[in-house]
């Protein structure tokens, strides 16, 4: 082969190598772009999954808090139910106690009346003990300042020299409270 042919053959070989290198570079660039696109897609998917996870964690924490609140509310309702379980019975017994107190105010002279009164006093003491055991307190506000939360004014009386205005001067009917909750306000006369 002549030098020209050799040169031509070398040029053709170089052109083939150059074409192959160009194709390889193009393939590498395409593969690189595909990798970048794939990575961006994966990063976007990861971000979406992170966001979804945060939302689920937030919802989970909110549900936990709501469940804790429900448990607290139920516990408080059970405690209140136990604390005030005798409220309806006490309201029914208050008129009975009032009648017993009225009966005990009657003066008796004979032995039979005295023994009957002694029996009523024992019944009344039993009632008072039972009420105290259940946490029921008497509201007897004589000579105390008038409080509309615990007293019901049924009469006003002009103040006398030794009385202050808005003071309870007479109790018509005692009031009762169960653990601070008014069962029946005391019916009172107030100095004005």
SVG drawing of the C-alpha trace seen along z (x, -y; Angstrom):
<svg xmlns="http://www.w3.org/2000/svg" viewBox="-100 -53 104 55">
<polyline fill="none" stroke="black" stroke-width="0.4" points="0.0,0.0 1.1,-3.3 1.5,-6.1 -1.6,-7.8 -3.6,-4.7 -2.2,-4.3 -3.0,-7.9 -6.5,-7.5 -7.0,-4.3 -5.7,-6.0 -8.1,-8.9 -11.0,-6.6 -10.0,-4.8 -9.7,-8.1 -13.1,-9.2 -14.7,-5.9 -13.1,-6.4 -14.3,-10.0 -17.8,-8.9 -17.8,-6.2 -16.5,-8.7 -19.2,-11.2 -21.9,-8.5 -20.5,-7.4 -20.5,-11.0 -24.1,-11.5 -25.1,-8.3 -23.3,-9.3 -25.0,-12.7 -28.4,-11.1 -27.7,-8.7 -26.5,-11.5 -29.6,-13.6 -31.8,-10.5 -30.0,-10.0 -30.6,-13.6 -34.3,-13.4 -34.6,-10.2 -32.9,-11.7 -35.2,-14.8 -38.2,-12.6 -37.1,-10.5 -36.3,-13.6 -39.8,-14.9 -41.3,-11.6 -39.3,-11.7 -40.5,-15.2 -44.1,-14.2 -43.7,-11.2 -42.1,-13.3 -45.0,-15.8 -47.5,-12.9 -45.7,-11.5 -45.8,-14.8 -49.5,-15.1 -50.1,-11.6 -48.0,-12.3 -49.9,-15.5 -53.2,-13.7 -52.0,-10.9 -50.9,-13.4 -54.2,-15.3 -56.1,-12.0 -54.0,-11.1 -54.8,-14.5 -58.5,-14.1 -58.5,-10.7 -56.7,-12.0 -59.3,-14.8 -62.2,-12.3 -60.6,-10.2 -60.3,-13.2 -63.8,-14.3 -65.2,-10.8 -63.2,-10.6 -64.5,-14.0 -68.1,-13.0 -67.7,-9.7 -66.2,-11.6 -69.1,-14.2 -71.6,-11.4 -70.2,-9.8 -69.8,-13.1 -73.4,-14.2 -75.1,-10.8 -77.2,-11.7 -78.5,-15.0 -81.9,-13.8 -82.6,-11.8 -81.5,-14.8 -83.9,-17.1 -86.7,-14.7 -85.8,-14.4 -85.5,-18.2 -89.3,-18.7 -89.3,-15.8 -86.6,-17.4 -88.4,-20.7 -91.5,-19.0 -89.5,-17.2 -88.0,-20.6 -91.5,-22.1 -92.8,-19.2 -89.8,-19.6 -90.8,-23.3 -94.1,-22.3 -94.1,-22.5 -95.4,-19.4 -96.4,-19.1 -97.4,-15.5 -95.1,-12.4 -96.4,-10.8 -95.8,-14.0 -92.3,-14.3 -91.4,-10.7 -92.8,-11.3 -90.7,-14.5 -87.6,-12.6 -88.2,-10.0 -88.5,-12.7 -85.3,-14.3 -83.5,-11.0 -84.9,-10.6 -83.8,-14.2 -80.2,-13.5 -80.1,-10.4 -81.1,-12.5 -78.5,-15.2 -75.8,-12.5 -76.7,-10.9 -76.7,-14.3 -73.3,-15.1 -71.9,-11.7 -73.1,-12.5 -71.5,-15.9 -74.8,-17.8 -74.4,-21.0 -77.0,-23.3 -77.1,-26.9 -78.3,-28.9 -77.1,-32.5 -78.6,-34.4 -76.7,-37.7 -74.5,-37.1 -74.3,-39.3 -76.9,-38.4 -75.5,-36.3 -77.8,-35.6 -75.8,-32.5 -76.9,-30.8 -79.9,-32.9 -83.3,-33.7 -84.7,-37.0 -88.5,-36.6 -88.9,-39.6 -87.1,-42.9 -87.2,-44.5 -86.1,-48.1 -82.7,-48.1 -82.6,-48.7 -79.8,-50.5 -77.6,-47.5 -78.1,-46.0 -76.2,-46.6 -77.9,-46.9 -78.1,-43.7 -77.8,-41.5 -79.9,-38.4 -82.1,-39.1 -84.5,-36.2 -84.3,-32.7 -87.7,-31.4 -86.4,-28.1 -82.9,-26.7 -81.0,-26.0 -78.8,-23.0 -75.7,-22.5 -74.0,-19.3 -70.3,-19.8 -70.7,-23.5 -73.5,-23.0 -76.8,-24.6 -79.6,-22.0 -82.0,-24.6 -81.2,-28.3 -82.1,-29.5 -85.3,-31.6 -84.4,-34.8 -85.5,-38.2 -83.0,-40.9 -82.4,-44.2 -82.7,-47.2"/>
</svg>
